Amino acid sequence: MAARAHTRSRPPGPRVDVRLPWWALALPALAFVVLLLLIAGPGQAHAATGDPAVAHLVERIQRTLSH
């Protein structure tokens, strides 16, 4: 006759499930980018990028935020 191994099974304790909504990560990242663009200014943004489309986008974002 085989002996049964006695294992103690604990009832599952309180489980903490931490889930952040998508905006909890997106908003700080967006705020960082906006502040970085505001600090850089459009003159420095032109010098930093070789692509005029990116510079145009930066200027448009700054104009939108300044109104």
Rosetta silent file (secondary structure, phi, psi, omega in degrees, C-alpha in Angstrom):
SEQUENCE: MAARAHTRSRPPGPRVDVRLPWWALALPALAFVVLLLLIAGPGQAHAATGDPAVAHLVERIQRTLSH
SCORE:     score description
SCORE:     0.000 S_00000001
   1 L     0.000  129.215 -178.784    0.000    0.000    0.000 S_00000001
   2 L   -82.603  139.075  179.181    1.446    3.336   -0.994 S_00000001
   3 L   -83.105  137.597  178.603    1.584    6.043    1.604 S_00000001
   4 L   -82.682  134.517  176.773   -0.122    9.286    0.704 S_00000001
   5 L   -81.259  128.583  179.216    1.985   12.360    0.954 S_00000001
   6 L   -92.127  115.248  175.808    0.293   14.966    3.067 S_00000001
   7 L  -115.205  138.146  178.353    0.712   18.396    1.622 S_00000001
   8 L   -89.258  120.911  176.297   -0.777   21.418    3.193 S_00000001
   9 L  -103.084  121.681  179.742   -2.557   23.542    0.706 S_00000001
  10 L   -83.475  143.000  173.991   -3.056   27.060    1.872 S_00000001
  11 L   -67.578  142.815 -178.223   -6.134   28.883    0.830 S_00000001
  12 L   -60.473  130.145 -179.781   -5.212   31.604   -1.627 S_00000001
  13 L   -77.760 -178.052  178.553   -4.557   34.841    0.195 S_00000001
  14 L   -65.808  125.739 -176.613   -5.650   38.249   -0.932 S_00000001
  15 L  -101.300  128.438  179.838   -4.201   38.808   -4.340 S_00000001
  16 L   -96.688  117.391 -179.919   -3.238   42.290   -5.357 S_00000001
  17 L  -111.596  106.317 -176.935   -3.804   42.857   -9.029 S_00000001
  18 L   -99.325  113.067  176.825   -2.302   46.153  -10.105 S_00000001
  19 L  -130.593  127.242  178.677   -3.427   47.263  -13.528 S_00000001
  20 L   -96.415  141.429  173.581   -3.057   50.782  -14.773 S_00000001
  21 L   -69.202  161.486 -175.283   -5.387   52.201  -17.372 S_00000001
  22 H   -60.133  -34.755 -176.437   -3.785   53.197  -20.662 S_00000001
  23 H   -74.261  -18.320  178.419   -4.081   56.896  -19.904 S_00000001
  24 H   -69.509  -23.275  175.312   -2.135   56.559  -16.652 S_00000001
  25 H   -98.637  -34.236 -176.102    0.969   55.887  -18.741 S_00000001
  26 H   -72.944  -39.646 -176.711    0.103   57.951  -21.809 S_00000001
  27 H   -64.828  -46.118  175.995   -0.655   61.251  -20.055 S_00000001
  28 H   -62.808  -37.175  178.370    2.689   61.617  -18.241 S_00000001
  29 H   -65.912  -41.964  178.149    4.540   60.674  -21.424 S_00000001
  30 H   -65.178  -41.430  178.129    2.521   63.194  -23.434 S_00000001
  31 H   -62.791  -39.161  178.072    3.102   65.895  -20.808 S_00000001
  32 H   -62.462  -45.502 -178.959    6.833   65.204  -20.929 S_00000001
  33 H   -64.656  -42.657 -179.913    6.940   65.515  -24.710 S_00000001
  34 H   -63.359  -45.560  179.234    4.895   68.724  -24.686 S_00000001
  35 H   -64.415  -38.282  177.332    7.092   70.319  -22.046 S_00000001
  36 H   -62.754  -41.240  178.498   10.212   69.246  -23.907 S_00000001
  37 H   -67.594  -37.345  178.873    8.888   70.835  -27.090 S_00000001
  38 H   -67.924  -36.081  178.728    7.992   74.030  -25.269 S_00000001
  39 H   -70.669  -40.503 -176.883   11.457   74.251  -23.760 S_00000001
  40 H   -65.801  -37.846 -178.861   13.179   73.531  -27.071 S_00000001
  41 H    74.872  156.653 -176.557   11.327   76.247  -28.947 S_00000001
  42 H   -68.487  -29.974  179.992   10.752   76.256  -32.693 S_00000001
  43 H   -65.217  -42.513  179.226   14.186   77.731  -33.524 S_00000001
  44 H   -76.333  -27.971  178.516   16.030   74.881  -31.870 S_00000001
  45 H   -66.554  -35.782  177.081   13.597   72.315  -33.202 S_00000001
  46 H   -65.654  -39.389 -178.390   14.551   73.330  -36.756 S_00000001
  47 H   -72.174  -29.560 -175.918   18.228   72.907  -35.979 S_00000001
  48 H   -80.302  -26.160 -177.425   17.700   69.559  -34.286 S_00000001
  49 L  -115.289  141.650  176.431   15.736   67.964  -37.112 S_00000001
  50 L   -90.465  -15.611 -177.000   16.646   67.705  -40.727 S_00000001
  51 L   -90.067  116.919 -179.099   13.085   66.848  -41.757 S_00000001
  52 H   -66.445  -24.000  178.478   10.957   69.956  -42.381 S_00000001
  53 H   -65.982  -39.232  178.624    7.765   67.939  -41.833 S_00000001
  54 H   -67.022  -42.141  178.577    8.769   67.253  -38.233 S_00000001
  55 H   -63.465  -39.286  178.020    9.600   70.918  -37.666 S_00000001
  56 H   -64.399  -41.553  178.268    6.235   71.896  -39.148 S_00000001
  57 H   -63.133  -41.770  179.056    4.464   69.439  -36.852 S_00000001
  58 H   -62.835  -44.101  179.027    6.288   70.828  -33.805 S_00000001
  59 H   -63.365  -41.171 -179.753    5.313   74.388  -34.740 S_00000001
  60 H   -65.374  -39.830  177.165    1.690   73.394  -35.274 S_00000001
  61 H   -63.952  -42.878 -179.935    1.553   71.671  -31.868 S_00000001
  62 H   -65.563  -39.522  177.809    3.038   74.727  -30.187 S_00000001
  63 H   -65.726  -38.730  179.448    0.562   77.052  -31.896 S_00000001
  64 H   -65.706  -41.224 -178.351   -2.323   74.799  -30.891 S_00000001
  65 H   -75.262  -24.035 -177.646   -1.193   74.681  -27.270 S_00000001
  66 H   -81.383  -14.701 -179.530   -0.534   78.402  -27.027 S_00000001
  67 L   -86.703    0.000    0.000   -4.122   79.356  -27.949 S_00000001
